[in-house]
Amino acid sequence: MNRLNESIRAYLLLLAVAAGFVILGCERKETLLDVDTPGTSVEVERSTDTGEVDVSITDKD
C-alpha cells in the first residue's frame, strides 16, 4: 500500500510540473540576423508574440 501511495505522489508531482510548464509557456522568437565574425557575434531576434526586438552582441575572446 505504501508503494502505491508513493507512485500516486510521484504521478501528481509530475502532473504539477507539467501544468507549470503549460501555464508559463515558452517565449517564441525568430532569428532575424545572425552574424559571426572572428572577434564578435551579433544576433537579432524578434518575439513573435509581442514584436519586441532583442539585439545580442557577444565578444569572442
VOSE-449772 format. One record per residue: x, y, z of N, C-alpha, C in turn; residue number from 1. Coordinates in steps of 0.02 Angstrom, whole numbers, always signed. Each point is the difference from the previous one (the first is absolute). Layout:
<atoms>
<atom><n_px>X</n_px><n_py>Y</n_py><n_pz>Z</n_pz><ca_px>X</ca_px><ca_py>Y</ca_py><ca_pz>Z</ca_pz><c_px>X</c_px><c_py>Y</c_py><c_pz>Z</c_pz><k>NUM</k></atom>
...
</atoms>
This chain:
<atoms>
<atom><n_px>+42</n_px><n_py>-60</n_py><n_pz>+0</n_pz><ca_px>-42</ca_px><ca_py>+60</ca_py><ca_pz>+0</ca_pz><c_px>+44</c_px><c_py>+63</c_py><c_pz>+0</c_pz><k>1</k></atom>
<atom><n_px>+56</n_px><n_py>-4</n_py><n_pz>+35</n_pz><ca_px>+45</ca_px><ca_py>+58</ca_py><ca_pz>+5</ca_pz><c_px>+30</c_px><c_py>+16</c_py><c_pz>-68</c_pz><k>2</k></atom>
<atom><n_px>+16</n_px><n_py>-52</n_py><n_pz>-40</n_pz><ca_px>+27</ca_px><ca_py>+11</ca_py><ca_pz>-67</ca_pz><c_px>-52</c_px><c_py>+33</c_py><c_pz>-45</c_pz><k>3</k></atom>
<atom><n_px>-62</n_px><n_py>-18</n_py><n_pz>+9</n_pz><ca_px>-53</ca_px><ca_py>+29</ca_py><ca_pz>-40</ca_pz><c_px>-6</c_px><c_py>+75</c_py><c_pz>+16</c_pz><k>4</k></atom>
<atom><n_px>+4</n_px><n_py>+18</n_py><n_pz>+63</n_pz><ca_px>-2</ca_px><ca_py>+71</ca_py><ca_pz>+19</ca_pz><c_px>+59</c_px><c_py>+39</c_py><c_pz>-30</c_pz><k>5</k></atom>
<atom><n_px>+60</n_px><n_py>-31</n_py><n_pz>+1</n_pz><ca_px>+58</ca_px><ca_py>+33</ca_py><ca_pz>-29</ca_pz><c_px>-8</c_px><c_py>+9</c_py><c_pz>-75</c_pz><k>6</k></atom>
<atom><n_px>-29</n_px><n_py>-49</n_py><n_pz>-34</n_pz><ca_px>-12</ca_px><ca_py>+5</ca_py><ca_pz>-72</ca_pz><c_px>-50</c_px><c_py>+55</c_py><c_pz>-15</c_pz><k>7</k></atom>
<atom><n_px>-52</n_px><n_py>+5</n_py><n_pz>+40</n_pz><ca_px>-50</ca_px><ca_py>+52</ca_py><ca_pz>-11</ca_pz><c_px>+30</c_px><c_py>+68</c_py><c_pz>+13</c_pz><k>8</k></atom>
<atom><n_px>+41</n_px><n_py>+7</n_py><n_pz>+51</n_pz><ca_px>+33</ca_px><ca_py>+64</ca_py><ca_pz>+14</ca_pz><c_px>+47</c_px><c_py>+20</c_py><c_pz>-57</c_pz><k>9</k></atom>
<atom><n_px>+37</n_px><n_py>-48</n_py><n_pz>-26</n_pz><ca_px>+46</ca_px><ca_py>+14</ca_py><ca_pz>-55</ca_pz><c_px>-40</c_px><c_py>+22</c_py><c_pz>-62</c_pz><k>10</k></atom>
<atom><n_px>-55</n_px><n_py>-34</n_py><n_pz>-14</n_pz><ca_px>-42</ca_px><ca_py>+18</ca_py><ca_pz>-56</ca_pz><c_px>-30</c_px><c_py>+70</c_py><c_pz>+8</c_pz><k>11</k></atom>
<atom><n_px>-23</n_px><n_py>+16</n_py><n_pz>+59</n_pz><ca_px>-28</ca_px><ca_py>+67</ca_py><ca_pz>+12</ca_pz><c_px>+53</c_px><c_py>+54</c_py><c_pz>-5</c_pz><k>12</k></atom>
<atom><n_px>+61</n_px><n_py>-15</n_py><n_pz>+23</n_pz><ca_px>+54</ca_px><ca_py>+48</ca_py><ca_pz>-7</ca_pz><c_px>+17</c_px><c_py>+12</c_py><c_pz>-73</c_pz><k>13</k></atom>
<atom><n_px>+1</n_px><n_py>-54</n_py><n_pz>-39</n_pz><ca_px>+12</ca_px><ca_py>+6</ca_py><ca_pz>-72</ca_pz><c_px>-54</c_px><c_py>+42</c_py><c_pz>-34</c_pz><k>14</k></atom>
<atom><n_px>-61</n_px><n_py>-11</n_py><n_pz>+19</n_pz><ca_px>-55</ca_px><ca_py>+40</ca_py><ca_pz>-27</ca_pz><c_px>+6</c_px><c_py>+74</c_py><c_pz>+18</c_pz><k>15</k></atom>
<atom><n_px>+21</n_px><n_py>+14</n_py><n_pz>+62</n_pz><ca_px>+8</ca_px><ca_py>+69</ca_py><ca_pz>+21</ca_pz><c_px>+56</c_px><c_py>+35</c_py><c_pz>-39</c_pz><k>16</k></atom>
<atom><n_px>+55</n_px><n_py>-36</n_py><n_pz>-11</n_pz><ca_px>+55</ca_px><ca_py>+29</ca_py><ca_pz>-38</ca_pz><c_px>-21</c_px><c_py>+12</c_py><c_pz>-73</c_pz><k>17</k></atom>
<atom><n_px>-35</n_px><n_py>-47</n_py><n_pz>-29</n_pz><ca_px>-23</ca_px><ca_py>+7</ca_py><ca_pz>-69</ca_pz><c_px>-49</c_px><c_py>+59</c_py><c_pz>-5</c_pz><k>18</k></atom>
<atom><n_px>-44</n_px><n_py>+8</n_py><n_pz>+48</n_pz><ca_px>-47</ca_px><ca_py>+56</ca_py><ca_pz>+0</ca_pz><c_px>+37</c_px><c_py>+66</c_py><c_pz>+5</c_pz><k>19</k></atom>
<atom><n_px>+53</n_px><n_py>+2</n_py><n_pz>+40</n_pz><ca_px>+40</ca_px><ca_py>+60</ca_py><ca_pz>+5</ca_pz><c_px>+31</c_px><c_py>+20</c_py><c_pz>-66</c_pz><k>20</k></atom>
<atom><n_px>+26</n_px><n_py>-49</n_py><n_pz>-37</n_pz><ca_px>+28</ca_px><ca_py>+15</ca_py><ca_pz>-65</ca_pz><c_px>-52</c_px><c_py>+25</c_py><c_pz>-49</c_pz><k>21</k></atom>
<atom><n_px>-59</n_px><n_py>-29</n_py><n_pz>+4</n_pz><ca_px>-54</ca_px><ca_py>+21</ca_py><ca_pz>-45</ca_pz><c_px>-23</c_px><c_py>+71</c_py><c_pz>+16</c_pz><k>22</k></atom>
<atom><n_px>-5</n_px><n_py>+16</n_py><n_pz>+64</n_pz><ca_px>-23</ca_px><ca_py>+66</ca_py><ca_pz>+20</ca_pz><c_px>+52</c_px><c_py>+53</c_py><c_pz>-18</c_pz><k>23</k></atom>
<atom><n_px>+64</n_px><n_py>-14</n_py><n_pz>+13</n_pz><ca_px>+52</ca_px><ca_py>+48</ca_py><ca_pz>-15</ca_pz><c_px>+12</c_px><c_py>+7</c_py><c_pz>-74</c_pz><k>24</k></atom>
<atom><n_px>-5</n_px><n_py>-55</n_py><n_pz>-36</n_pz><ca_px>+11</ca_px><ca_py>+1</ca_py><ca_pz>-71</ca_pz><c_px>+73</c_px><c_py>+14</c_py><c_pz>-16</c_pz><k>25</k></atom>
<atom><n_px>+15</n_px><n_py>+8</n_py><n_pz>-62</n_pz><ca_px>+68</ca_px><ca_py>+17</ca_py><ca_pz>-20</ca_pz><c_px>-3</c_px><c_py>+60</c_py><c_pz>-46</c_pz><k>26</k></atom>
<atom><n_px>+51</n_px><n_py>+40</n_py><n_pz>+4</n_pz><ca_px>+3</ca_px><ca_py>+60</ca_py><ca_pz>-41</ca_pz><c_px>+20</c_px><c_py>-19</c_py><c_pz>-71</c_pz><k>27</k></atom>
<atom><n_px>-41</n_px><n_py>+18</n_py><n_pz>-48</n_pz><ca_px>+13</ca_px><ca_py>-17</ca_py><ca_pz>-69</ca_pz><c_px>+35</c_px><c_py>+58</c_py><c_pz>-33</c_pz><k>28</k></atom>
<atom><n_px>+59</n_px><n_py>-13</n_py><n_pz>-28</n_pz><ca_px>+39</ca_px><ca_py>+51</ca_py><ca_pz>-34</ca_pz><c_px>+23</c_px><c_py>-26</c_py><c_pz>-67</c_pz><k>29</k></atom>
<atom><n_px>+8</n_px><n_py>+46</n_py><n_pz>-47</n_pz><ca_px>+30</ca_px><ca_py>-17</ca_py><ca_pz>-64</ca_pz><c_px>+64</c_px><c_py>+40</c_py><c_pz>-9</c_pz><k>30</k></atom>
<atom><n_px>+50</n_px><n_py>-32</n_py><n_pz>-28</n_pz><ca_px>+64</ca_px><ca_py>+33</ca_py><ca_pz>-11</ca_pz><c_px>-4</c_px><c_py>+39</c_py><c_pz>-65</c_pz><k>31</k></atom>
<atom><n_px>+11</n_px><n_py>+66</n_py><n_pz>+4</n_pz><ca_px>-1</ca_px><ca_py>+42</ca_py><ca_pz>-58</ca_pz><c_px>+70</c_px><c_py>+5</c_py><c_pz>-32</c_pz><k>32</k></atom>
<atom><n_px>+51</n_px><n_py>+3</n_py><n_pz>+43</n_pz><ca_px>+68</ca_px><ca_py>+8</ca_py><ca_pz>-25</ca_pz><c_px>+48</c_px><c_py>-35</c_py><c_pz>+48</c_pz><k>33</k></atom>
<atom><n_px>+47</n_px><n_py>-37</n_py><n_pz>-27</n_pz><ca_px>+51</ca_px><ca_py>-34</ca_py><ca_pz>+41</ca_pz><c_px>+66</c_px><c_py>+6</c_py><c_pz>-36</c_pz><k>34</k></atom>
<atom><n_px>+45</n_px><n_py>+43</n_py><n_pz>+26</n_pz><ca_px>+65</ca_px><ca_py>+13</ca_py><ca_pz>-32</ca_pz><c_px>+55</c_px><c_py>-22</c_py><c_pz>+46</c_pz><k>35</k></atom>
<atom><n_px>+44</n_px><n_py>-44</n_py><n_pz>-25</n_pz><ca_px>+59</ca_px><ca_py>-22</ca_py><ca_pz>+38</ca_pz><c_px>+62</c_px><c_py>+26</c_py><c_pz>-35</c_pz><k>36</k></atom>
<atom><n_px>+41</n_px><n_py>+36</n_py><n_pz>+37</n_pz><ca_px>+64</ca_px><ca_py>+25</ca_py><ca_pz>-25</ca_pz><c_px>+54</c_px><c_py>-27</c_py><c_pz>+45</c_pz><k>37</k></atom>
<atom><n_px>+64</n_px><n_py>+7</n_py><n_pz>-19</n_pz><ca_px>+54</ca_px><ca_py>-26</ca_py><ca_pz>+43</ca_pz><c_px>+0</c_px><c_py>+32</c_py><c_pz>+70</c_pz><k>38</k></atom>
<atom><n_px>-21</n_px><n_py>+62</n_py><n_pz>+8</n_pz><ca_px>+3</ca_px><ca_py>+33</ca_py><ca_pz>+65</ca_pz><c_px>-65</c_px><c_py>+3</c_py><c_pz>+38</c_pz><k>39</k></atom>
<atom><n_px>-56</n_px><n_py>+2</n_py><n_pz>-34</n_pz><ca_px>-65</ca_px><ca_py>+7</ca_py><ca_pz>+33</ca_pz><c_px>-54</c_px><c_py>-41</c_py><c_pz>-34</c_pz><k>40</k></atom>
<atom><n_px>-57</n_px><n_py>-4</n_py><n_pz>+33</n_pz><ca_px>-58</ca_px><ca_py>-32</ca_py><ca_pz>-27</ca_pz><c_px>-60</c_px><c_py>+45</c_py><c_pz>+13</c_pz><k>41</k></atom>
<atom><n_px>-41</n_px><n_py>+12</n_py><n_pz>-52</n_pz><ca_px>-59</ca_px><ca_py>+42</ca_py><ca_pz>+7</ca_pz><c_px>-61</c_px><c_py>-41</c_py><c_pz>-19</c_pz><k>42</k></atom>
<atom><n_px>-50</n_px><n_py>+2</n_py><n_pz>+45</n_pz><ca_px>-62</ca_px><ca_py>-36</ca_py><ca_pz>-13</ca_pz><c_px>-59</c_px><c_py>+46</c_py><c_pz>+13</c_pz><k>43</k></atom>
<atom><n_px>-46</n_px><n_py>+3</n_py><n_pz>-49</n_pz><ca_px>-60</ca_px><ca_py>+41</ca_py><ca_pz>+6</ca_pz><c_px>-60</c_px><c_py>-48</c_py><c_pz>-2</c_pz><k>44</k></atom>
<atom><n_px>-41</n_px><n_py>+2</n_py><n_pz>+53</n_pz><ca_px>-59</ca_px><ca_py>-42</ca_py><ca_pz>+5</ca_pz><c_px>-62</c_px><c_py>+43</c_py><c_pz>+11</c_pz><k>45</k></atom>
<atom><n_px>-57</n_px><n_py>-25</n_py><n_pz>-26</n_pz><ca_px>-64</ca_px><ca_py>+35</ca_py><ca_pz>+8</ca_pz><c_px>-49</c_px><c_py>-48</c_py><c_pz>+31</c_pz><k>46</k></atom>
<atom><n_px>-35</n_px><n_py>+23</n_py><n_pz>+52</n_pz><ca_px>-52</ca_px><ca_py>-40</ca_py><ca_pz>+32</ca_pz><c_px>-60</c_px><c_py>-3</c_py><c_pz>-46</c_pz><k>47</k></atom>
<atom><n_px>-25</n_px><n_py>-61</n_py><n_pz>-13</n_pz><ca_px>-57</ca_px><ca_py>-7</ca_py><ca_pz>-45</ca_pz><c_px>-65</c_px><c_py>+20</c_py><c_pz>+35</c_pz><k>48</k></atom>
<atom><n_px>+1</n_px><n_py>+2</n_py><n_pz>+67</n_pz><ca_px>-61</ca_px><ca_py>+19</ca_py><ca_pz>+37</ca_pz><c_px>-8</c_px><c_py>+75</c_py><c_pz>+5</c_pz><k>49</k></atom>
<atom><n_px>+54</n_px><n_py>+35</n_py><n_pz>+19</n_pz><ca_px>-4</ca_px><ca_py>+72</ca_py><ca_pz>+13</ca_pz><c_px>+32</c_px><c_py>+43</c_py><c_pz>-54</c_pz><k>50</k></atom>
<atom><n_px>+44</n_px><n_py>-28</n_py><n_pz>-41</n_pz><ca_px>+34</ca_px><ca_py>+39</ca_py><ca_pz>-51</ca_pz><c_px>+62</c_px><c_py>+35</c_py><c_pz>+28</c_pz><k>51</k></atom>
<atom><n_px>+17</n_px><n_py>-11</n_py><n_pz>+63</n_pz><ca_px>+58</ca_px><ca_py>+31</ca_py><ca_pz>+32</ca_pz><c_px>+63</c_px><c_py>-29</c_py><c_pz>-32</c_pz><k>52</k></atom>
<atom><n_px>+49</n_px><n_py>+44</n_py><n_pz>-13</n_pz><ca_px>+63</ca_px><ca_py>-20</ca_py><ca_pz>-32</ca_pz><c_px>+56</c_px><c_py>+1</c_py><c_pz>+52</c_pz><k>53</k></atom>
<atom><n_px>+40</n_px><n_py>-54</n_py><n_pz>+3</n_pz><ca_px>+57</ca_px><ca_py>-5</ca_py><ca_pz>+45</ca_pz><c_px>+63</c_px><c_py>-6</c_py><c_pz>-42</c_pz><k>54</k></atom>
<atom><n_px>+52</n_px><n_py>+40</n_py><n_pz>+19</n_pz><ca_px>+64</ca_px><ca_py>-3</ca_py><ca_pz>-33</ca_pz><c_px>+52</c_px><c_py>-24</c_py><c_pz>+51</c_pz><k>55</k></atom>
<atom><n_px>+36</n_px><n_py>-54</n_py><n_pz>-17</n_pz><ca_px>+51</ca_px><ca_py>-27</ca_py><ca_pz>+44</ca_pz><c_px>+68</c_px><c_py>+5</c_py><c_pz>-35</c_pz><k>56</k></atom>
<atom><n_px>+49</n_px><n_py>+31</n_py><n_pz>+34</n_pz><ca_px>+67</ca_px><ca_py>+5</ca_py><ca_pz>-26</ca_pz><c_px>+47</c_px><c_py>-36</c_py><c_pz>+49</c_pz><k>57</k></atom>
<atom><n_px>+37</n_px><n_py>-49</n_py><n_pz>-25</n_pz><ca_px>+44</ca_px><ca_py>-40</ca_py><ca_pz>+42</ca_pz><c_px>+71</c_px><c_py>+5</c_py><c_pz>-25</c_pz><k>58</k></atom>
<atom><n_px>+47</n_px><n_py>+17</n_py><n_pz>+44</n_pz><ca_px>+71</ca_px><ca_py>+2</ca_py><ca_pz>-17</ca_pz><c_px>+28</c_px><c_py>-70</c_py><c_pz>+6</c_pz><k>59</k></atom>
<atom><n_px>+41</n_px><n_py>-20</n_py><n_pz>-49</n_pz><ca_px>+32</ca_px><ca_py>-66</ca_py><ca_pz>+0</ca_pz><c_px>+73</c_px><c_py>+8</c_py><c_pz>+18</c_pz><k>60</k></atom>
<atom><n_px>+14</n_px><n_py>+4</n_py><n_pz>+64</n_pz><ca_px>+70</ca_px><ca_py>+7</ca_py><ca_pz>+21</ca_pz><c_px>+26</c_px><c_py>-62</c_py><c_pz>+32</c_pz><k>61</k></atom>
</atoms>
